[in-house]
Each structure stands twice: as C-alpha cells, then as structure tokens.
C-alpha cells in the first residue's frame, strides 16, 4: 500500500486549500478511504471518510460544513477540499485506509496562521 498526500502549505484563516492523495498497491476503488490529521503535539485524529463509490461522506464535527472529501477511482486519487480554514486546522494531513490512521502514507503539512 502506497499513499502520498500533497497540496499542503501555509494559509491564512479563511483561506482555501485542496489536498490530494495518490494511492497505489491495493484495490483503491474497493476501499473506504479516510483523511486523518495530526495537530502539533497531539494524537492523530480522524477528519473524514468516503465510501468506495464516493457517496455518503462523513466528517468530524470540527470540519463539518467546511471540508469536502471526494475521490476519483479511475485516477486512484483522494481529495480534501478545505474551505474557511482555521488556525486549529493546522497539522500534518494523511490519507489512510483505516479511520484510525494506522495505515497511512506520507503526509502533507497544513499551516494556518495570520
């Protein structure tokens, strides 16, 4: 299983970022996929989940109504559209094949600061 997240960077509060994750080495289209993040000095926390078909997304309360998860099964890509960013969204973001983030790949750093 290989997962590589990208698209992070420095943003100001209220800004927008779009993260991508390239997947390979497993049957991407058959798997639920997840975004998790690790805030500075804290444990990994779940952010969002999407079904294999791309429907019925779910979100943590802290990002609900601001973030949108999506996927492209042909390209084996997972996405996270992040709107109205807040300082508390700062952290390393990972895509994962499990909600706990145990099977996660290389992350991408998101820093939200004014």
TINU-561745 format. One record per residue: x, y, z of N, C-alpha, C in turn; residue in three letters. Coordinates in steps of 0.05 Angstrom, whole numbers, padded with zeros to 5 digits, always signed. Atoms other than C-alpha are relative to their C-alpha. Example, Ala and Ser with C-alpha at 12.3 -4.5 7.8 and 13.67 -1.06 7.14 Angstrom:
2
+00018-00024+00000+00246-00090+00156+00018+00024+00000ALA
-00016-00024-00001+00273-00021+00143-00015+00022+00014SER
***
This chain:
114
+00017-00024+00000+00000+00000+00000+00018+00025+00000UNK
-00014-00026+00001+00027+00068-00020-00020+00022-00002UNK
+00017-00023-00001-00006+00133-00003+00017+00025+00003UNK
-00016-00024-00001+00023+00201-00017-00018+00024-00002UNK
+00016-00024-00001-00012+00264+00004+00016+00024-00009UNK
-00013-00024+00009+00003+00332-00026-00020+00023+00000UNK
+00018-00023+00001-00024+00402-00031-00001+00018+00025UNK
-00001-00016-00024-00009+00428+00038+00016+00025-00004UNK
-00015-00025+00001+00023+00495+00053-00009+00019+00021UNK
+00007-00021-00019+00016+00560+00090-00025+00015-00010UNK
+00025-00014+00007-00053+00592+00091-00007+00018+00023UNK
+00011-00018-00020-00087+00648+00127-00028-00009+00008UNK
+00027+00006-00008-00151+00640+00167-00020+00009-00021UNK
+00019-00006+00020-00209+00638+00119+00007-00009-00028UNK
-00010+00008+00026-00167+00613+00061-00010-00028-00007UNK
+00007+00026+00010-00178+00551+00019+00025-00016-00009UNK
-00021+00018+00010-00132+00492+00005-00014-00026-00010UNK
+00010+00026+00009-00143+00427-00033+00022-00020+00001UNK
-00019+00021-00003-00106+00366-00013-00006-00023-00020UNK
+00003+00023+00017-00094+00306-00059+00016-00023+00012UNK
-00015+00024-00009-00072+00235-00044+00000-00020-00023UNK
-00003+00020+00021-00044+00187-00096+00003-00027+00013UNK
+00001+00027-00012-00058+00114-00080+00010-00020-00020UNK
-00008+00022+00017-00026+00052-00107+00006-00025+00017UNK
-00008+00025-00014-00012-00021-00089-00023-00014+00013UNK
+00023+00014-00011-00083-00040-00069-00024+00007-00017UNK
+00024-00005+00016-00154-00041-00096-00014+00025+00011UNK
+00010-00026-00010-00168+00033-00085-00031+00002-00003UNK
+00029-00004+00005-00238+00031-00115-00018-00018+00018UNK
+00016+00018-00017-00260-00023-00066+00002+00008+00029UNK
-00005-00007-00028-00237+00012-00003-00013+00026+00008UNK
+00006-00025-00013-00267+00063+00043+00027+00015+00003UNK
-00024-00015-00003-00216+00119+00046-00005+00023+00020UNK
+00003-00018-00022-00202+00168+00102+00022+00022-00002UNK
-00020-00021-00006-00167+00233+00117+00002+00001+00031UNK
-00005-00004-00028-00135+00239+00185+00021+00022+00002UNK
-00020-00021-00003-00091+00293+00214+00013-00002+00028UNK
-00014-00002-00026-00040+00304+00270+00006+00029+00006UNK
-00007-00028-00008-00043+00373+00302+00026+00000+00015UNK
-00026-00002-00015+00022+00397+00333-00003-00010+00028UNK
+00000+00009-00028+00036+00359+00397-00023-00017+00008UNK
+00023+00016-00007-00027+00318+00393-00001-00026-00016UNK
+00003+00026+00014-00050+00249+00371-00014+00003-00027UNK
+00014+00001+00026-00076+00230+00303-00030+00002+00006UNK
+00029-00001-00003-00149+00249+00295-00013-00003-00028UNK
+00015+00005+00024-00200+00228+00244-00012+00026-00010UNK
+00012-00023+00013-00224+00281+00194-00024-00007-00017UNK
+00022+00006+00019-00267+00249+00141+00003-00027-00012UNK
+00001+00027+00012-00287+00184+00107-00018+00002-00024UNK
+00016+00002+00024-00314+00168+00038-00003-00029-00008UNK
+00005+00028+00008-00345+00103+00013+00014-00007-00026UNK
-00013+00008+00025-00316+00063-00045-00013+00014-00025UNK
+00014-00012+00023-00369+00092-00092+00001+00030+00001UNK
-00001-00029-00002-00358+00163-00067-00024+00013+00011UNK
+00024-00012-00012-00424+00172-00033+00002-00002+00030UNK
+00002+00001-00029-00444+00181+00039+00026+00008+00015UNK
-00024-00009-00015-00384+00222+00063-00007+00007+00028UNK
+00004-00007-00028-00376+00234+00137+00024+00017+00009UNK
-00020-00020-00009-00338+00288+00174+00000+00002+00031UNK
-00001-00007-00029-00314+00304+00244-00015+00026+00004UNK
+00015-00024-00006-00354+00358+00278+00017+00025-00005UNK
-00017-00024+00002-00294+00405+00275+00003+00009-00029UNK
-00004-00008+00028-00292+00405+00199-00026-00001-00016UNK
+00025+00003+00015-00364+00391+00180-00009+00028-00010UNK
+00010-00024+00014-00393+00443+00132+00023+00018-00010UNK
-00022-00015+00011-00323+00468+00115+00017-00016-00019UNK
-00016+00018+00016-00287+00408+00086-00018-00018-00017UNK
+00014+00019+00018-00308+00364+00027+00019-00021-00009UNK
-00017+00023+00010-00279+00295+00013-00012-00010-00026UNK
+00009+00012+00025-00282+00265-00056+00022-00019-00010UNK
-00019+00020+00011-00247+00212-00098-00004-00003-00030UNK
+00001+00007+00028-00231+00192-00169+00012-00028-00002UNK
-00009+00028+00000-00228+00117-00174+00016-00008-00025UNK
-00016+00006+00025-00201+00118-00245+00029+00008+00004UNK
-00027-00010-00004-00142+00160-00226+00012-00009+00027UNK
-00010+00009-00027-00136+00129-00156+00009+00024+00016UNK
-00006-00025-00015-00138+00197-00124-00021+00005+00021UNK
+00018-00009-00021-00169+00221-00059+00005+00029+00004UNK
-00002-00028-00002-00183+00294-00047-00013+00010+00026UNK
+00013-00013-00023-00199+00340+00011+00000+00030-00006UNK
+00004-00028+00004-00226+00409-00005-00004+00013+00027UNK
+00002-00012-00026-00215+00453+00056-00005+00030-00003UNK
+00008-00028+00002-00252+00519+00059-00001+00012+00028UNK
+00003-00015-00025-00256+00572+00113+00020-00011+00021UNK
-00020+00012-00018-00191+00547+00145+00002+00016+00026UNK
-00004-00012-00026-00179+00560+00218+00027-00008+00011UNK
-00026+00006-00011-00116+00560+00259+00001-00028+00012UNK
+00000+00027-00012-00138+00496+00293+00000-00022-00021UNK
-00003+00020+00021-00136+00461+00225+00030-00006-00006UNK
-00029+00004+00004-00060+00465+00228+00008-00028+00008UNK
-00009+00027-00006-00027+00397+00225+00010-00014-00024UNK
-00009+00017+00022+00001+00342+00182-00025-00017-00008UNK
+00023+00014+00010-00054+00312+00139+00009-00025-00015UNK
-00006+00025+00012-00053+00240+00117-00025-00013-00012UNK
+00021+00017+00009-00096+00196+00074+00006-00028+00011UNK
-00003+00026-00013-00108+00127+00103-00021-00019-00009UNK
+00020+00021+00007-00143+00061+00090-00016-00008+00025UNK
+00016+00006-00024-00170+00059+00161-00005+00026+00015UNK
+00009-00024-00013-00205+00110+00204+00020+00009+00022UNK
-00020-00006-00021-00152+00107+00259+00026+00012-00011UNK
-00025-00011+00012-00098+00126+00210+00024-00018+00004UNK
-00023+00018-00005-00055+00065+00226+00014-00005-00027UNK
-00011+00005+00027-00046+00050+00151-00002+00026-00015UNK
-00001-00026+00013-00028+00119+00128+00026+00003-00015UNK
-00024-00004+00016+00022+00144+00078+00015+00025+00009UNK
-00014-00025-00005+00066+00205+00073-00020+00023+00002UNK
+00018-00022-00004+00031+00267+00099+00008+00025-00013UNK
-00006-00027+00010+00028+00339+00078-00007+00020+00022UNK
+00004-00019-00022+00035+00397+00126-00018+00023-00008UNK
+00018-00023+00003-00020+00449+00131+00004+00018+00024UNK
-00004-00020-00021-00005+00512+00170-00018+00023-00005UNK
+00019-00022+00003-00060+00562+00181+00007+00021+00021UNK
-00009-00020-00019-00034+00626+00211-00002+00028-00014UNK
+00001-00027+00010-00043+00701+00203+00027+00013+00003UNK
***
